[in-house]
Amino acid sequence: MSASVPASASVAAPASVPAPAPTSAELLDFVRRTAADTDLIASLPLDPEGRTWVRLEGPHGSEAWLIGWPPGTGTGWHDHAESVGAFTTAAGTLKENSLAARLPTDGWKTLELTEGVDRERRLATGQGRAFGRNHVHEVLNESTTGHAVSVHAYYPPLPQIRRYSRTGAVLRLEHVERPEDWQ
């Protein structure tokens, strides 16, 4: 004789609910808190010739980086595709040039930018910013003598980075990098 369990008494395994995607504001909070960790910032090896970086564990599956910027270095114009992001300067001062215009995401190689789309901001130690999808910008350490250090976070983890060249008002898509290119 076998015992049967009534259907109402069966126990289902709890469903795994993924954590909600972090917002750009949550990413900004994370990079600010991380940039305030002086031991972590001091642990980054700095190279006088080129940028250095260490990958960090970001919140809720985001991608995060600690980046060192020698004097006179920068990223060049780029975007982070469909990822939202944030960054904070942890040491020194960084300059961000950005475009206050939504660009088409596909199907173009060269765009002529309209007047008034350029934005510039300087981010001293402790200052940061968040940004949305397809945000085109470049980040620079314009100092001639000192390194800068920053913390960055992106969600979803970077699917690609589109690199651009810029001559005056003309923005040109140069190439697309994928995660295997920088990891």
Secondary structure, DSSP 8 states (H G I E B T S, - for coil): ------GGG--------------HHHHHHHHHHHHT-HHHHHHS---SSS-EEEEEE-GGG-EEEEEEE-TT-B--SEE-TT-EEEEEEEESEEEEEEE-S---SSS-SEEE--TT-EEEEEEETT-EEEE-TT--EEEE---SS--EEEEEEEES--S-EEEEEEETTEEEEEEEE-HHHH-
